[in-house]
Amino acid sequence: MRISPPKLSSIKTKLALIVLAGVVSAMLLTALVTGWQAADRRFHGLKDELHSVASTLAIAVAPSQSEGAHHDVQNILRAIGRMPKVKFARVLDMQGDLIASFGNGVMLQSDANIAEADDEPGLLTLLTMQTYPVNVPVIQGGVVVGRLFLIADVSELRSVLGDSLGLAVVWSLFAAITGLLVALRLEKSLTGPILDLTTAMRDIRKDHDFTTRVDRKSNDETGDLVDAFNDMLNEIRTRDAALARQRETLEQTVDERTRDLRAATIAAQEANAAKSDFLATMSHEIRTPMNGMLVMAELLTAAGMPTRIQRYADVIVSSGKSLLSIINDILDFSKIEAGRMELEAVPVEPRRLVDEVTRLFAERASSKGLDLAGFVADDVPSVIAADPVRLNQILSNLVNNALKFTESGGVGVRVCLASDVAATAGAGEPVSAIALRFEVTDTGIGIPEDKVATIFEAFAQADQSTTRMFGGTGIGLAICQRLSHAMDGSIEVSSTFGAGSTFALRAGFEVLEEAPDLASLAGHDDQARLALHIAMPPSPTRNALVDYARYYGYDPILCDQSNTTEIDCLAAQAAPAAPAIVISRCCDLLKKLRSANGELKLVQLAGFGQSCSQTGLGSSHADTAISWPLATDEISELFAALRTGNLGLLRSHDSEPSRNPAIASFEGVRVLAADDSAINREVLGEALGRLGVEVVNVENGAEAIETFTSQTFNVVFMDGSMPQMDGFEATRRIRAWEAAKNRSATPIIALTAHVIGSQANLWRDAGMNDCVTKPFTIAMLEKTLRTWLPDHEAAAAVDAAAAIPPGIGTPSATSENGNRTGSGIADAGAVQPAAGGALAAVAVAARAQMRFPLLDPEVLDQIREMPSGDMDLAAKVIALYRDHAPEALRSLRDSWPEATDEAIATAAHALKSLSRNIGAVRIAEICEVVESGARDSSLDRASPLMQDLETALEATLAALPAVTAQPDATAAA
């Protein structure tokens, strides 16, 4: 443990100690030097004295010794008794014999050793001796006749030195005390300013009073320190004053900036809302005429017109589809930027997804003479959790771009585990999540290295010449990248200019079903790997076949169909278990192999759109055929059949699409249909009846609950807006009843005309399973039943081209909020009143009356074309409308003056729904204005809307008989 030195209390004490230490040190050094010098002088004096005494005695005893008078010598030596310092003396002759001696002859051995040395001892040596010997010769007549030896006591030298040092110490202490007193007297002039500065600092720290000043009392460094301290206090006062002023205005500044931020936020929200409203409106306004244009153009292409006119119609269809694709891209990009893009997590089969994408672009690839193939690695899970629509959109955009920029070669789509996952995943270990890599590789023009970094920017392409040559808006890849980020993934690109590009989506997915064992599915035996000859030029399809062959337990062997030697060797093989896969375009190769070796099992890869009669099957040149592009299910069946040798296991190959595809039949399925509109119930019942469904109709939510709890139904179709109890509340109560009875949830499908706005997603909150928007089609109902009743579906030869009344008419599109919407009158009527009350509502109603006809003849034609079991459906629907529309208008008129906005909105919605289903466009649009105004509390009941409705209904009812009698009449106002 470290011990810290004691802390000195003040600088005053330190200065005093410094002065005291200096004085004492100086005095002690002076005393030491002075004492030493005094002792040295005393030593030399004593030595001189002893030598004088010894010389005197030697002279005195010289005559007596020379005469041999030893007695006289002894007497002379007795004279030293009067010398206290001399303790012993003796005289020796030349032979060393003692002549005479006197005194105590004791001498320390150390002193004797020093005395016998040749050198004269110094003071320091003498201080260590008790005695000091002196040896002088005895000379008589110039002749040495003996020697005189004296021993003197020199111990007094130490006492002399001690006395000197003691006296020096006394004087040192006196000098120190005097110096300390003088220092204490003088230190005030030095420490005073410092102590004042210290006191000021202590007071400021305690009181935080920075107005204090310290007076300067000297012109030395202490004075400079005081000035610096005062300057620091001035700076602190200035800073505090600035901070105080800022604090005084801070709240005001914050309020101002908050107001600016709030205003900017509101402006941004309003701009975003305006953009969304604009996009929604433009989507409806553009899609409606485009839908009519495309449908009519497609009808023209199938009408058997002259070639030139047929070509015009084809151009219209192609251009319309291109424009619709651009609109969809722009809407998707806008939704992504606005953060309104929500991703689903539903079961998705990667193999089926790849098959759908390749089939979608097969015709386009075939028309350009390009190859197109999909491949899914064997370790890719069978089912993952993902958003199938957005995943399909990414792949479709990438394949579309690849085909657009590729003039020769082909495009390949591959799905595999991400490289880092593939390297670490253990064999046979189940995983709950995995990263997949979706690659689209082409042999197109490639991308310059300096342009790769910019291709994912919105509305950007490699250069302007790309737009001029290949077209496009430049937002497809931007959408792909943003969708990948929404999936917590990424899009990568690698490209060689002039050689092609590879785009790869990498994202993580939850695994719902592990990857299948392809080899076991094909009956693979490790002991018998069969050779599989692939006679095909290099292409994505050949690469996919090679990989599939390995996964299914075959050894693929590539053959050059132009190499006669290879083909001859292949034809000469007698092993029936070594099939060769050949392309359908090489009919000569098929014929040669078949004629040369009838035991070979030949499989033909058919061209796009080829039927059985057009492939080698028709002329027995091939044992079976597989379609192009490759389909994973068909590949699996092929290898299983090849393993067993029974190619009859393969489904009959026929790529020619049916012009009248069959729809499903749901015999035995019972459906509860709840709708307050008699027309809607009639239309829904007729449509579901075409699907073999038994329908039970009710008029409101209360009846729906009573009927549902007393009978058994497979599906419930529930309208949202109904009297007494709406469909949303009825659904909540049905769900509560099911929970109380421990019953599994019955699928409840919402029927709603709300496709945008706050009510568009109420069905989700109520606990419904799905939504079908009005107007709907029979295809939409069929798809819904397929989704929720997969076990009840039965094949039936039912013509899918029949339509039902809208909304009834054309296939559904996708609205901006992701719901399915009809593209008929419901979309055409998307006239939204601006926020602004009565004036805006009147203006919209006036526009609706001028722009829209009383009746839509296409809707009436569709009603007529739909057969009914008991009577003409059009007459029946119109009769129902004539009976119920006036009553609905009367209900709206009665609630107009004093009823709540909700009651008016409900009544207007009911009349709107009735009118749209017979094509009464003008009434439906005015009802839309009334309903919207009531729901956002902007409806002015003093406006002429009610009068407009009465006028429109009167004109509509008057026009209906003529339309019924003359089916081709036009009912425009």
Secondary structure, DSSP 8 states (H G I E B T S, - for coil): --------S-HHHHHHHHHHHHHHHHHHHHHHHHHHHHHHHHHHHHHHHHHHHHHHHHHHHHHHHHHT-HHHHHHHHGGGGG-TTEEEEEEEETTS-EEEEEE-----HHHHHHHHSSS---HHHHTT-SEEEEEEEEEETTEEEEEEEEEEE-THHHHHHHHHHHHHHHHHHHHHHHHHHHHHHHHHHHHHHHHHHHHHHHHHHHH--TT-------SSHHHHHHHHHHHHHHHHHHHHHHHHHHHHHHHHHHHHHHHHHHHHHHHHHHHHHHHHHHHHHHHHHHHHHHHHHHHHHHHHHTS---HHHHHHHHHHHHHHHHHHHHHHHHHHHHHHHTT------EEE-HHHHHHHHHHHTHHHHHHTT-EEEEEE-TTS-SEEEE-HHHHHHHHHHHHHHHHHT-SSSEEEEEEEE-HHHHHH--TT---SEEEEEEEEEE-S----GGGGGGTTSTT--S-HHHHHHH---S-HHHHHHHHHHHTT-EEEEEEETTTEEEEEEEEEEEEEE----HHHHTT--TT--EEEEEE--SSHHHHHHHHHHHHTTEEEEEE-TT-HHHHHHHHT---TT--EEEETT-HHHHHHHHHH-TTS-EEEE--TT--GGGSTTTTTS-SEEE-SS--HHHHHHHHHHHHHT-GGGS--------SS-EEEE-TT-EEEEE-S-HHHHHHHHHHHHHTT-EEEEESSHHHHHHHHHHS--SEEEEESS-SSS-HHHHHHHHHHHHHHTT-----EEEEES--SSTTTTHHHHHT-SEEEESS--HHHHHHHHHHH-GGG-EEEEEETT---SSS-SS--EE-TTS-EE-SSHHHHT-----SSTHHHHHHHHHHHHHHS-S--HHHHHHHHHS--SSS-HHHHHHHHHHHHHHHHHHHHHHHTTTS-HHHHHHHHHHHHHHHHTTT-HHHHHHHHHHHHHHHTT---TTSTHHHHHHHHHHHHHHHHHHHHH-TT-----
